[in-house]
């Protein structure tokens, strides 16, 4: 078994509430276990991109369009990856929140950089990359 190292993580209260609700419903006794599994899943999903190959997939982004220059920065980043982005779908989920589904195709390292740049935008609340295929 791997040695455990204690670390501190700051989470929004609403996410912690969701975790606690899940724990109660599923009968899970450890927040640490849930967070460890979630982090491992997140990292493994992105490490898949580290091997240089041609891929295609779906990038899901949820963001608060009322926060700062989120929309402008998101569009600027997307324009820098015209060769990798094949299509986008934009949905106004609520008054403040938007969902963007971005279809990508290209070199995995460029897709990873695109994902990282989007994650760094203030106002982006959630990102997920779903690989579809190696091409």
C-alpha positions in Angstrom: 0.0 0.0 0.0 1.2 3.5 -0.8 2.2 5.7 2.1 -0.4 8.4 2.7 0.6 12.0 3.0 -1.7 14.6 4.5 -2.3 17.7 2.5 -4.8 20.6 2.7 -7.3 21.4 -0.1 -9.6 24.3 -0.3 -13.0 23.5 -1.8 -16.1 25.6 -2.4 -18.8 24.8 0.1 -21.2 23.6 -2.5 -18.8 21.0 -3.8 -18.1 19.8 -0.2 -21.9 19.5 0.3 -22.2 17.4 -2.8 -19.3 15.1 -1.6 -21.0 14.8 1.8 -24.4 14.0 0.2 -22.7 11.3 -2.0 -20.9 9.9 1.1 -24.2 9.5 2.9 -26.0 8.0 -0.1 -23.2 5.5 -0.9 -22.2 4.8 2.6 -18.7 5.9 2.0 -16.9 6.9 5.2 -13.8 8.7 3.9 -13.7 12.1 2.1 -10.0 11.4 1.6 -10.8 8.2 -0.4 -13.3 10.1 -2.6 -10.9 12.9 -3.2 -8.0 10.6 -3.9 -10.1 8.6 -6.4 -11.3 11.8 -8.1 -7.8 13.3 -8.4 -6.4 10.0 -9.8 -9.2 9.9 -12.3 -8.6 13.5 -13.3 -4.9 13.0 -13.7 -5.2 9.7 -15.6 -7.6 11.3 -18.0 -5.1 14.0 -18.8 -2.0 11.9 -18.8 -3.5 9.9 -21.6 -2.7 13.0 -23.6 1.0 13.1 -22.8 2.0 10.5 -25.3 2.4 12.2 -28.7 -0.3 10.8 -31.0 -3.1 12.0 -33.2 -6.4 11.9 -31.3 -9.9 13.2 -31.4 -12.3 13.8 -28.5 -14.7 16.0 -26.7 -13.7 18.9 -24.3 -16.5 19.9 -22.0 -16.3 23.3 -20.3 -18.7 24.9 -17.8 -18.1 28.5 -17.0 -19.6 31.6 -15.5 -20.0 34.1 -18.3 -20.6 37.0 -15.9 -17.2 36.7 -14.3 -14.5 39.0 -15.6 -13.4 38.5 -19.2 -14.1 34.8 -19.2 -16.0 34.8 -22.6 -13.3 36.9 -24.3 -10.5 34.8 -23.0 -12.2 31.6 -23.9 -12.7 32.8 -27.4 -9.2 34.0 -27.7 -7.8 30.6 -26.6 -10.1 28.8 -29.0 -8.9 31.1 -31.9 -5.4 30.0 -31.1 -6.3 26.4 -31.8 -8.3 26.6 -35.0 -6.4 23.6 -36.4 -7.4 21.4 -33.5 -11.0 22.6 -32.9 -13.4 21.1 -35.4 -16.7 22.3 -33.9 -18.2 23.9 -30.8 -21.7 23.8 -29.2 -22.7 26.5 -26.8 -25.6 26.2 -24.4 -26.9 28.9 -22.0 -27.5 26.6 -19.0 -28.6 29.4 -16.6 -28.6 33.1 -16.4 -24.9 33.0 -15.5 -23.6 29.6 -16.5 -22.7 28.3 -19.9 -21.8 24.9 -21.2 -19.5 24.6 -24.1 -18.8 21.3 -25.9 -15.7 21.5 -28.1 -14.8 18.7 -30.6 -11.1 18.4 -31.1 -8.8 16.6 -33.4 -5.0 16.8 -33.6 -1.8 16.1 -31.8 -2.4 15.1 -28.2 0.2 17.5 -26.8 -1.6 20.4 -28.5 -5.0 19.2 -27.1 -3.4 19.0 -23.6 -2.2 22.6 -23.9 -5.6 23.8 -25.1 -7.2 22.1 -22.1 -4.6 23.7 -19.7 -5.1 27.1 -21.2 -8.9 26.8 -20.8 -8.5 25.6 -17.2 -6.5 28.7 -16.4 -9.2 31.1 -17.4 -10.9 32.8 -14.4 -14.6 31.9 -14.5 -14.1 28.4 -15.9 -15.6 26.1 -13.3 -15.3 22.7 -14.8 -13.4 21.0 -17.6 -13.4 17.4 -18.8 -11.7 15.8 -21.7 -13.2 12.6 -23.1 -10.9 10.9 -25.7 -12.9 9.4 -28.5 -10.2 7.7 -30.6 -6.6 7.6 -31.6 -6.5 8.5 -35.3 
